[in-house]
Amino acid sequence: MHSPDSAKKVGIFFIVGMVILGAVTFRAEHLGRLFKKHNTYNAYFQSSKGVKKGAKVTLSGMDIGTVKKVVVEGDRLLIAMAIEKKISIREGSVATIIPDFLFGKSYVDLNLVPPTRPVLPSGSTIQGVDIPGLSDMVVRFDTAMSSLERLVSEDFIHNLAGALKRANNLLEGMEQGKGTMGRLFTDETLFNDLKETTGNANSLLGKLSRGEGTMGKLFMDETLFSELKEATSNANILLGKVNRGEGTLGKLVTEEDLYKDIKRMTANLTETVNGFRTIMPHGAFSSILYSSF
């Protein structure tokens, strides 16, 4: 049988071996990255959101490099990225920081662009886009709450309470039948009158649709419509004859000489009557004129 000390030694040896294997694997991975050829690209941000040197760089989630450095340049942060040379970074690429405050492993992600875009040379600058993180959202929420607090002042609350009180009084008045709107809601007589008016209107419409009464015949009697149509046609024919100068009325309307003769005759008659008035005593002309009728 194996002694307890032997079992402990085997366990310790196994644990140490696993730790050494993990360390060797980790180092080998990093050594592999060191021996790979890389291109350098830069991106500017307003905040690093936890990105540090050595953080991974991904292309739509696929590892393609690491962050070389994070430095301040003016009022912005410069993040330099070492990206595998076999990966083509093209015009239109956008760099975004994916924050991970829980485990402290924030990283930079690049988006995919169409392969028809030109390839950016090493040393180029990629557009950096700042996405609001948790702290930014907290600050914005706090700002919004402060604005809301300034908006909801005592005067605002007082005015709102007054408006609600007036609205409540109005509704109570309507419920009690006060005012025109109140009567509309509570007066059964008005409702009955309206109901009766609606019934009368329906009855009238029914009579019209059945052709009863004068208005019903106007709506439904085709004979009346035909007669009206014929009368309109005759009137159009008569007006056409008048316009063409046919008949006595047509001549009166269209012949200029006849119009002038009638006008001249009317003038002569007026002149004759006025002459009689001047030579006869006052009242005698009227007596003769009345006696002739």
C-alpha positions as CSV (number, residue, x, y, z in Angstrom):
1,M,0.0,0.0,0.0
2,H,1.0,3.5,-0.7
3,S,1.8,5.6,2.4
4,P,-0.1,8.9,3.0
5,D,3.2,10.8,2.4
6,S,3.5,9.3,-1.0
7,A,0.0,10.4,-1.9
8,K,0.7,13.9,-0.8
9,K,3.9,14.0,-2.8
10,V,2.0,12.8,-5.9
11,G,-0.7,15.5,-5.4
12,I,1.8,18.3,-4.9
13,F,3.8,17.2,-7.9
14,F,0.6,17.1,-10.0
15,I,-0.5,20.6,-8.9
16,V,3.0,22.0,-9.6
17,G,3.1,20.3,-12.9
18,M,-0.3,21.9,-13.9
19,V,0.9,25.3,-12.8
20,I,4.1,25.0,-14.8
21,L,2.2,23.7,-17.9
22,G,-0.2,26.7,-17.7
23,A,2.6,29.1,-17.3
24,V,4.5,27.6,-20.2
25,T,1.3,27.7,-22.4
26,F,0.7,31.3,-21.5
27,R,4.3,32.3,-22.2
28,A,4.3,30.3,-25.4
29,E,1.1,32.1,-26.6
30,H,2.7,35.5,-25.8
31,L,6.0,34.5,-27.3
32,G,4.1,33.4,-30.4
33,R,2.5,36.9,-30.6
34,L,5.9,38.5,-30.2
35,F,7.3,36.6,-33.2
36,K,4.4,37.5,-35.4
37,K,4.7,40.5,-37.7
38,H,2.4,43.4,-36.8
39,N,1.2,46.7,-38.2
40,T,0.5,49.6,-35.9
41,Y,-2.7,51.6,-35.9
42,N,-3.8,54.4,-33.7
43,A,-7.2,55.5,-32.4
44,Y,-8.3,58.5,-30.2
45,F,-10.9,58.4,-27.5
46,Q,-12.2,60.6,-24.7
47,S,-12.0,57.8,-22.2
48,S,-10.1,54.5,-22.0
49,K,-12.9,52.8,-20.1
50,G,-10.4,50.4,-18.4
51,V,-8.4,49.5,-21.5
52,K,-4.7,48.9,-20.6
53,K,-1.5,47.9,-22.3
54,G,-1.7,44.3,-23.4
55,A,-5.5,44.3,-23.8
56,K,-6.8,42.4,-26.8
57,V,-7.9,43.9,-30.0
58,T,-10.6,42.1,-31.9
59,L,-12.2,42.4,-35.4
60,S,-15.9,41.7,-34.9
61,G,-15.0,39.5,-31.9
62,M,-12.0,37.7,-33.4
63,D,-8.6,38.3,-31.8
64,I,-6.3,40.1,-34.2
65,G,-3.8,41.9,-31.9
66,T,-3.1,43.7,-28.7
67,V,-2.9,47.3,-27.3
68,K,0.7,48.6,-27.4
69,K,0.2,51.7,-25.3
70,V,-2.4,54.1,-23.8
71,V,-1.1,57.7,-23.6
72,V,-2.6,61.2,-23.2
73,E,-2.3,63.5,-26.2
74,G,-3.8,66.9,-25.6
75,D,-7.4,66.5,-24.5
76,R,-7.7,63.0,-25.8
77,L,-6.3,59.5,-25.2
78,L,-4.2,57.8,-27.8
79,I,-4.5,54.0,-28.0
80,A,-1.9,52.4,-30.2
81,M,-2.7,48.9,-31.4
82,A,-0.4,46.2,-32.8
83,I,-2.5,44.2,-35.3
84,E,-1.3,41.1,-37.1
85,K,0.1,41.9,-40.5
86,K,-2.0,39.3,-42.3
87,I,-5.2,41.2,-41.2
88,S,-6.2,44.0,-43.6
89,I,-7.5,47.1,-41.9
90,R,-9.4,49.1,-44.5
91,E,-10.7,52.7,-44.9
92,G,-14.0,53.2,-42.9
93,S,-12.9,51.0,-40.0
94,V,-14.2,52.2,-36.6
95,A,-12.6,51.4,-33.3
96,T,-14.9,51.0,-30.2
97,I,-13.9,50.3,-26.6
98,I,-15.9,47.4,-25.2
99,P,-15.9,48.1,-21.4
100,D,-15.6,45.3,-18.8
101,F,-15.4,46.9,-15.4
102,L,-16.4,43.7,-13.6
103,F,-13.3,41.7,-14.6
104,G,-11.1,44.6,-15.7
105,K,-10.6,43.2,-19.2
106,S,-11.9,46.0,-21.4
107,Y,-10.7,45.7,-25.0
108,V,-10.8,47.4,-28.4
109,D,-13.1,46.1,-31.2
110,L,-12.9,47.0,-34.9
111,N,-15.8,46.6,-37.3
112,L,-15.8,44.8,-40.6
113,V,-15.9,46.9,-43.8
114,P,-16.4,45.8,-47.4
115,P,-13.3,44.2,-49.0
116,T,-13.5,46.7,-51.9
117,R,-12.3,49.5,-49.6
118,P,-8.6,50.5,-49.8
119,V,-6.2,49.0,-47.2
120,L,-4.9,51.4,-44.6
121,P,-1.0,51.4,-44.3
122,S,0.7,50.8,-41.0
123,G,0.7,53.9,-38.8
124,S,-2.7,55.1,-39.9
125,T,-5.3,56.5,-37.6
126,I,-8.6,54.7,-37.2
127,Q,-11.7,56.6,-36.2
128,G,-12.5,56.0,-32.5
129,V,-16.1,56.1,-31.3
130,D,-16.8,56.6,-27.6
131,I,-19.8,54.5,-26.4
132,P,-21.3,55.6,-23.1
133,G,-20.2,53.3,-20.3
134,L,-21.8,52.6,-17.0
135,S,-20.2,55.7,-15.4
136,D,-21.3,57.9,-18.3
137,M,-24.9,56.6,-18.0
138,V,-24.9,57.3,-14.2
139,V,-23.7,60.8,-14.8
140,R,-26.3,61.4,-17.5
141,F,-29.0,60.0,-15.2
142,D,-27.9,62.3,-12.4
143,T,-28.0,65.3,-14.8
144,A,-31.4,64.3,-16.0
145,M,-32.7,64.0,-12.4
146,S,-31.2,67.4,-11.5
147,S,-33.0,69.0,-14.5
148,L,-36.2,67.3,-13.5
149,E,-35.8,68.5,-10.0
150,R,-35.3,72.1,-11.2
151,L,-38.4,71.7,-13.5
152,V,-40.6,70.4,-10.7
153,S,-40.4,73.5,-8.5
154,E,-42.8,74.5,-5.9
155,D,-44.6,76.9,-8.3
156,F,-45.0,74.1,-10.8
157,I,-46.5,71.8,-8.1
158,H,-48.8,74.6,-6.9
159,N,-50.0,75.3,-10.5
160,L,-50.5,71.6,-11.2
161,A,-52.5,71.2,-8.0
162,G,-54.7,74.2,-8.9
163,A,-55.3,72.8,-12.4
164,L,-56.3,69.4,-11.0
165,K,-58.6,71.1,-8.5
166,R,-60.3,73.1,-11.2
167,A,-60.7,70.0,-13.3
168,N,-62.2,68.1,-10.4
169,N,-64.7,71.0,-9.7
170,L,-65.7,71.0,-13.4
171,L,-66.3,67.2,-13.4
172,E,-68.3,67.5,-10.2
173,G,-70.4,70.3,-11.7
174,M,-71.1,68.2,-14.8
175,E,-72.0,65.3,-12.7
176,Q,-74.5,67.5,-10.8
177,G,-76.0,68.8,-14.1
178,K,-74.6,72.3,-13.8
179,G,-73.9,74.3,-16.9
180,T,-74.6,73.4,-20.5
181,M,-72.3,70.3,-20.5
182,G,-73.8,69.2,-17.3
183,R,-77.3,69.4,-18.7
184,L,-76.2,67.4,-21.7
185,F,-75.0,64.6,-19.5
186,T,-77.8,64.6,-16.8
187,D,-81.0,66.1,-18.3
188,E,-83.2,63.2,-19.5
189,T,-85.6,65.6,-21.1
190,L,-82.9,66.8,-23.5
191,F,-82.0,63.2,-24.2
192,N,-85.6,62.4,-24.9
193,D,-86.0,65.4,-27.2
194,L,-82.8,64.4,-29.0
195,K,-84.1,60.9,-29.3
196,E,-87.5,62.1,-30.7
197,T,-85.7,64.4,-33.2
198,T,-83.6,61.5,-34.4
199,G,-86.7,59.4,-34.7
200,N,-88.5,62.1,-36.7
201,A,-85.4,62.5,-39.0
202,N,-85.4,58.8,-39.6
203,S,-89.1,58.8,-40.4
204,L,-88.7,61.7,-42.8
205,L,-85.8,59.9,-44.5
206,G,-87.9,56.8,-44.8
207,K,-90.7,58.7,-46.5
208,L,-88.2,60.3,-48.9
209,S,-86.7,56.9,-49.8
210,R,-90.2,55.5,-50.4
211,G,-91.2,58.5,-52.6
212,E,-93.9,59.8,-50.3
213,G,-94.9,63.5,-50.3
214,T,-93.7,66.3,-52.5
215,M,-90.0,66.0,-51.6
216,G,-90.2,62.2,-51.9
217,K,-91.6,62.5,-55.4
218,L,-88.8,65.0,-56.2
219,F,-86.3,62.4,-55.1
220,M,-87.9,59.2,-56.3
221,D,-90.4,59.9,-59.2
222,E,-88.6,59.4,-62.5
223,T,-91.6,60.9,-64.4
224,L,-91.1,64.2,-62.7
225,F,-87.4,64.0,-63.4
226,S,-88.1,63.3,-67.1
227,E,-90.6,66.3,-67.2
228,L,-88.0,68.5,-65.6
229,K,-85.4,67.3,-68.0
230,E,-87.7,68.0,-70.9
231,A,-88.6,71.4,-69.7
232,T,-84.9,72.3,-69.3
233,S,-84.3,71.0,-72.9
234,N,-87.2,73.2,-74.2
235,A,-85.9,76.2,-72.3
236,N,-82.5,75.6,-73.9
237,I,-84.1,75.4,-77.3
238,L,-86.0,78.6,-76.7
239,L,-82.9,80.4,-75.5
240,G,-81.1,79.2,-78.6
241,K,-83.8,80.7,-80.8
242,V,-83.7,84.0,-79.0
243,N,-79.9,84.1,-79.3
244,R,-80.2,83.4,-83.0
245,G,-82.8,86.2,-83.4
246,E,-85.7,83.8,-84.3
247,G,-89.3,84.9,-83.5
248,T,-90.6,88.1,-82.1
249,L,-88.6,87.8,-78.8
250,G,-85.5,86.9,-80.7
251,K,-85.8,90.0,-82.9
252,L,-86.4,92.2,-79.9
253,V,-83.2,90.8,-78.3
254,T,-80.9,90.7,-81.3
255,E,-82.1,93.3,-83.9
256,E,-80.5,96.7,-83.1
257,D,-82.8,98.6,-85.5
258,L,-86.0,97.3,-83.8
259,Y,-84.6,98.3,-80.5
260,K,-83.8,101.8,-81.7
261,D,-87.3,102.1,-83.2
262,I,-89.0,101.1,-79.9
263,K,-86.7,103.5,-78.0
264,R,-87.5,106.3,-80.4
265,M,-91.3,105.7,-80.2
266,T,-91.1,105.6,-76.4
267,A,-89.3,109.0,-76.5
268,N,-91.9,110.5,-78.8
269,L,-94.8,109.3,-76.7
270,T,-93.2,110.7,-73.6
271,E,-92.7,114.0,-75.4
272,T,-96.3,114.1,-76.6
273,V,-97.6,113.4,-73.1
274,N,-95.5,116.2,-71.6
275,G,-96.8,118.6,-74.3
276,F,-100.4,117.8,-73.4
277,R,-99.5,118.5,-69.7
278,T,-98.1,121.9,-70.4
279,I,-101.1,123.2,-72.5
280,M,-103.9,121.8,-70.4
281,P,-105.1,123.0,-67.0
282,H,-103.8,121.3,-63.9
283,G,-105.8,118.1,-63.3
284,A,-107.6,118.1,-66.6
285,F,-105.0,115.8,-68.3
286,S,-105.3,113.3,-65.5
287,S,-109.1,113.3,-65.7
288,I,-109.0,112.7,-69.5
289,L,-106.5,110.0,-69.1
290,Y,-108.5,108.2,-66.4
291,S,-111.8,108.6,-68.3
292,S,-110.2,106.9,-71.3
293,F,-109.9,103.7,-69.3
